[in-house]
Amino acid sequence: MERSFNFITLATLLLIHSLIQHSLARTTTNTSTDQSSLLALKSHITSDPHNILTNNWTTQTSKCTWTRVTCGSRHLRAIALDISDMNLKGNIPPEIGNLTFLVSLNMSSNFFQGNLPKELSRLRRLRIMDFTWNNFTERSQTLEEIGNLPKLKDLRLQNNKLSGPIPATIFNISSLEFISLRNNNLSGSLPVNMCSNNLMKLRTLILSRNMLYGEIPPSLFRCSQLQILGLANNNFSGLVPREIGNITAVQQLLLGFNTLSGVIPQGTSNIYELEALALASNSLTGSVPVGIFNMSKLRAISMDRNLLSGNLPTSFNLPNLEELYLGTNSLKGQILNSVTNCSKLTTLELAFNKFSGSIPNSLNNLSLLKILNLNGNNFTSEPSLSFLTSLTECRYLEELLISNNPLDGILPPTIGNFSSSLRYIIADNCRIKGSIPGEIGNLSSLEILSLINNNLIGIFPVAIQGLQKLQRLFLGTNQLTGSFPSSICTFQNLGSLDLTSNQISGPIPECLSNVTYLRELFLSSNQLDSNIPESLWNNHEDLLRLDLSSNFLSGSLSPNIGNLRKAVGIDLSGNVFSGTIPSTIGSLQALTRITLAHNQFHGSIPESMSNMLSLESLDLSQNNLSGVIPKSLDTLVYLTYFNVSYNDLSGEIPSDGPFMNFSDQSFVANDDLCGDPRFHVPPCRISSVHNSRNKIVIFVPVAVAIVIIATVVIIVLVKYQKKNQTPNLLDLLSPLRQRRISYYELQQATDGYSESNLLGMGGYGAVYKGLLRDGTVLAVKVFNLQVEGAVKSFDAECEVLRNLRHRNLTKVICSCCSHDGFKALVLEYMPKGSLERWLYSYNYFLDFLQRLNIMIDVASALEYLHHGYSTPVIHCDLKPSNVLLDEDMVAHVSDFGMAKLLAGEDSVTHTRTLATWGYMAPEYGMQGTVSPRCDVYSYGIMLMEVFVRTKPNDERFNAFCTAELPRERTDMKDVVSTLKKIKLELLACTGEHTNKST
Ligand SMILES: *[C@@H]1O[C@H](CO)[C@@H](O)[C@H](O)[C@H]1NC(C)=O
């Protein structure tokens, strides 16, 4: 019902729009005050990129014919001004205060800056003021003046840079129904006395994402009409007021991410209309009021990351509950039996509590369950782990996370019955015993299988070969036996393999070279023997981390180790390797840690190691190395750990650079080292000086000259270094190295493309978050060239993004292609993530207007792609996960990997690459026909999805609203203008509609 309501709202708005359109008669007049005030505004606009106002607002015509100005039909004064979303820059002059008949003023989504003029307070008839998505930096004086506007219903200032406290006068406007000051820098506390004679009509109050502090005033809960209260992401402290139960109309109560303390008031359970209760990330204590579990309208509860304790009730009456987040508290009791009658649950997150009891077999009642996270509790099971069998009936289950529970059972063969929606099984540290059943190979969609630190025994079943989508296989710390399972060699998508601490024996198979996507290989503490296959070095140039330590591997180290140019960590310690260390090791310029300790290497330490610029830790201890420690190692500026103890080294220990910080422990038990006394070695003997007078006569002037030259050189070098030291060490390097370094910089920026920086995986590769040394945050999209079509996709994206510039498209900072085939795009980082995340996660909240604005942004981008560029560009893969939001919630269309350039405006092309099912236009899906109308189709699907919050492949989603035939579909120009009109009307007939439709 709630879902269809949004449609009714939209339809109503469209109707209202056309009624208003017909009833407003527009005539010309020359009421000169308004005209000159508007011209003053125009003269303060410094940039009007499409010259709309520049060409249209002219003195030759009357203001009532001007675009974006609406006049009253009798008095011919300006009653509405809407210059929203025009990419305007400039500021607002005081003359705006002369537009005294204005009822609606909308300047949202531009780049206006500076102060809001206090003359705004002269607009005594104003009902709607919308300055959202600008750069206003006004301190609170003007807000105080705005508080004098007697008729204001709708005040929208979100996503600006307003600072200072919110003046109490704002809360004195008795006509106010909607206030949003979300995402500013407002500080200070809320007035103690709210809602006495004022704000009695207030339905929406959103102050989230500011720096407000102090207590939430109990008087706020006298605003009996409140439907949405958003105070999340501030620093509110103190108690949640007991009076909370007075606002019985509230539907969304969003108080998460503050520092609220104390107990959750019992009164909360009187809010019978409540649909979303968000209290996550506070310091709430005590138990959860039992009444909350009887609030039948609740669709989402998030109370995770608090200090809540106690038991939850044994029976729940939450028939509409879709998402329940209680993780990271100290809750206990046997929750799982009670939760099983919440039949609409899609997310159940109970991680890191003290919940206990046997995991019941009745979890199969949760037939819509997608995410089950029970990590870190005291859940038990009977020995056959039969709850797993019952969970196989949850056909939508994607993530099964049960790590750190004392389950103490055997994996049942029924584990093979999970549906193909299952992507993750994570059950580390669960005392699971027995062998891995072969049926696990049925899980053809599984991406992560993690069973670390259990008691698994036996050999790998051959059937494990069925896990063809596997990206991570973590089976470390078990008792698996037998030889290295060659079925692993068939996993084309495997990026990370951990078999650490098992009893796997025999050689590392040659066929491992087929797993070309491998980034991390952890095989330490097994019984592997013989040589490392040569193919490991030759076919895994993308390997980032390699740990083969504590095995029985032997032979010499291949010079091809130098191929692992991207590697950041290598551990070969505790084996029986012999021979010399190949000098090619110096090519490992991304490497930060390497240990070859406890082997039988002999020969000298290669001089080339001084090229390993990123090295932070180098351990060569317990070998048979001889010769000197190369002096050039003192150039390794990041080196903080160095160990060459227990070798046969001789000569002088370098004492400059990083060596200044090493202790004698780095050098103990060598033959004949000498140098600084702090290393506890004898001083080095200076090569003998002959006492012959003659020789001195000759040598003194030469020596003096050398000293002078050296001093000059040193002075110059030191000066040069000082000049360059602060901004970037890399500037000192030669251009050749710099080019290589920029690749290395990306590597550093993403911590070697580590999982913790992974923003997302796509069809053609992965996107990582990167932090450059200078603090710049960026997104790095790495193309997996093994995937068919990836090169094409990279080229398409480069081609499109090189030529296009639009506020609603993602910007490319640079592209990086190295000679060895590595291809990456460095993109602007979008801190608010994807629209998909905002739609489907309850910790995020988009109000109706935000959704509308996002869809206007997307439409504007498409309009530009289809009509604004000499060759029409078709995106071809429009969907919420490809729409990214920046700090200011401006939407940017991204991922042009499937984009097509057309020859002419109305032409079509054919393709065989396929877009995402559900968003794909029928003619594209069936015949591969690409035209702008395909994007229009996807857009239509997305428009519905955004307002209904249902995925297009959901069976509840009938495409009743999109035209099957391409020519019946509208074009993006029409879409943009229609949506903007809806927005205007939405704001004009504020209140009723906006509040309900979230
Ligand atoms: C200004 O724009 C309006 C609305 O689009 C249009 O009717 C009018 O003719 C334009 N005036 C000029 C001088 O271009």
The ligand as an SDF file (V2000), in Angstrom:
LIG
                    3D

 14 14  0  0  0  0  0  0  0  0999 V2000
   11.5490   34.4040  -22.7540 C   0  0  0  0  0  0  0  0  0  0  0  0
   11.1080   33.0830  -22.4380 O   0  0  0  0  0  0  0  0  0  0  0  0
    9.6980   32.9320  -22.5000 C   0  0  0  0  0  0  0  0  0  0  0  0
    9.3610   31.5820  -21.9520 C   0  0  0  0  0  0  0  0  0  0  0  0
   10.1540   30.5950  -22.5270 O   0  0  0  0  0  0  0  0  0  0  0  0
    9.2520   33.1480  -23.9190 C   0  0  0  0  0  0  0  0  0  0  0  0
    7.8670   32.9920  -23.9870 O   0  0  0  0  0  0  0  0  0  0  0  0
    9.6520   34.5600  -24.3490 C   0  0  0  0  0  0  0  0  0  0  0  0
    9.3100   34.7610  -25.6670 O   0  0  0  0  0  0  0  0  0  0  0  0
   11.1490   34.7570  -24.1620 C   0  0  0  0  0  0  0  0  0  0  0  0
   11.4690   36.1400  -24.4300 N   0  0  0  0  0  0  0  0  0  0  0  0
   12.5150   36.4900  -25.1540 C   0  0  0  0  0  0  0  0  0  0  0  0
   12.7340   37.9600  -25.3310 C   0  0  0  0  0  0  0  0  0  0  0  0
   13.2840   35.6590  -25.6510 O   0  0  0  0  0  0  0  0  0  0  0  0
  1  2  1  0
  1 10  1  0
  2  3  1  0
  3  4  1  0
  3  6  1  0
  4  5  1  0
  6  7  1  0
  6  8  1  0
  8  9  1  0
  8 10  1  0
 10 11  1  0
 11 12  1  0
 12 13  1  0
 12 14  2  0
M  END
$$$$
